[in-house]
Amino acid sequence: MLDRIVVKKVIGIKQCTKLLKSDEGKVLYVAKDANAKLISPIIQLAQEKNIEIVEIPTMKDLGKISGIDVKSSAVLTLE
């Protein structure tokens, strides 16, 4: 299991997409069990921007390491 993400971050597909388009972000974390139709565009955008992508097994795990009590599909670190 990964450690908690403690650097500055945004959570959620919309926020991550917005900041990726603004050329912000260092690492994109995505949940493997997220809806592929929703997550594919953000993965493609991160690849185009040469952002590191880390896959996390479940949305629940991603939410937990992000420090929230709900599931999450995507998290983008900013530092």
C-alpha positions in Angstrom: 0.0 0.0 0.0 1.2 3.5 -0.8 1.8 6.1 1.8 -0.6 9.0 2.1 -0.2 11.8 -0.5 0.8 14.8 1.6 1.9 17.3 -1.0 -0.5 19.9 -2.4 -3.0 18.2 -4.6 -6.4 18.4 -6.4 -8.9 15.6 -6.3 -11.4 14.6 -9.0 -11.4 14.3 -12.8 -12.6 17.8 -13.5 -10.1 19.5 -11.3 -7.2 17.4 -12.5 -8.1 18.0 -16.1 -8.4 21.8 -15.6 -4.9 21.9 -14.0 -3.3 19.6 -16.5 -4.6 21.8 -19.3 -2.9 24.8 -17.5 0.4 22.8 -17.5 0.3 22.3 -13.8 0.9 19.1 -11.9 3.6 16.6 -11.3 2.1 13.2 -10.8 -1.4 11.9 -11.8 -2.8 9.1 -9.6 -5.6 7.1 -11.2 -7.7 4.3 -9.9 -7.7 1.1 -12.0 -11.3 0.4 -11.2 -12.5 3.8 -12.3 -14.8 4.1 -15.3 -12.5 3.8 -18.3 -14.7 6.1 -20.4 -14.3 8.9 -17.8 -10.6 8.3 -16.9 -9.1 7.7 -20.4 -9.2 11.3 -21.6 -7.3 12.5 -18.5 -4.7 9.7 -18.9 -4.2 10.7 -22.5 -3.8 14.4 -21.5 -1.2 13.5 -18.9 0.7 11.5 -21.4 0.7 14.4 -23.8 2.0 16.7 -21.1 4.7 14.1 -20.0 3.2 13.8 -16.5 4.0 10.7 -14.5 1.0 8.4 -14.1 0.6 6.1 -11.1 -2.2 3.5 -11.0 -3.8 2.7 -7.7 -5.8 -0.6 -7.4 -9.1 0.9 -6.3 -11.0 4.2 -6.0 -11.4 3.5 -2.3 -7.6 3.1 -1.9 -7.0 6.3 -3.9 -9.4 8.2 -1.7 -7.7 6.9 1.5 -4.2 7.8 0.4 -5.5 11.2 -0.6 -6.7 11.9 2.9 -10.5 11.8 2.1 -13.2 9.5 3.3 -14.8 8.9 -0.1 -13.7 7.2 -3.3 -11.7 9.1 -5.9 -11.0 8.4 -9.6 -8.1 10.8 -10.0 -5.6 12.9 -7.9 -3.0 15.3 -9.3 -0.1 16.4 -7.2 1.1 20.0 -7.7 4.5 19.9 -6.0 
